[in-house]
Amino acid sequence: MVTEDTKIAILGGRGMLGSDLTSICESQGFRVEVFDLPEFDITDPRQLQEALNAAQMIVNCAAYTNGMRANGSCTSARILFLTAARIDPTSRPTLRTP
């Protein structure tokens, strides 16, 4: 159950979607912690696990947005997608290992 005491971690919280979501959550009184580049790397399992442990709810808004390079090479976009897909959707946030 989500209450005002629920701490929400927003991955990619400085991007277009993440910053809008952060503003909305904060305006509703939620405690929000933003994780984003350059200090947070979603592809680093240790950093991702720390982010998952920081909150009761995690919202992944991270995206690969390097414009034209994203069209030419999908490697970084795939890494981001596959890393985010390993987030365990159970009530206790943990990172699934392959």
C-alpha positions, -999 to 999 in steps of 0.1 A, spaced: 0 0 0 13 34 -10 12 61 17 28 95 21 55 77 41 64 56 11 98 64 -2 100 63 -40 132 58 -60 130 71 -95 156 57 -118 163 82 -146 147 109 -125 163 138 -143 150 129 -177 118 141 -193 95 115 -178 114 111 -146 116 148 -138 78 151 -144 71 121 -122 94 134 -95 76 168 -94 42 151 -92 52 127 -65 68 155 -44 38 177 -49 17 148 -34 39 147 -4 59 115 -12 95 112 -3 115 108 -35 151 99 -42 163 104 -78 190 82 -93 205 94 -126 236 100 -145 264 110 -139 266 97 -104 243 67 -110 248 40 -136 219 17 -140 241 -9 -157 263 -12 -126 247 -40 -105 261 -27 -72 247 8 -78 214 -6 -90 211 -28 -58 218 3 -36 190 22 -54 166 -7 -50 174 -9 -13 168 29 -8 130 28 -12 98 9 -9 88 17 -45 110 19 -76 100 35 -108 123 30 -138 122 60 -161 158 55 -173 162 55 -211 189 55 -237 185 89 -254 217 95 -273 198 106 -304 214 95 -337 239 72 -320 209 52 -306 197 46 -342 231 33 -353 241 11 -324 217 -6 -301 243 -21 -277 239 5 -249 201 6 -253 200 -32 -250 222 -31 -219 199 -6 -203 168 -25 -212 182 -59 -200 195 -45 -168 161 -29 -160 143 -61 -169 163 -79 -142 146 -59 -114 126 -83 -93 90 -72 -91 84 -88 -57 76 -66 -27 112 -67 -14 134 -49 -40 163 -71 -51 182 -74 -83 177 -107 -100 210 -123 -112 211 -140 -145 
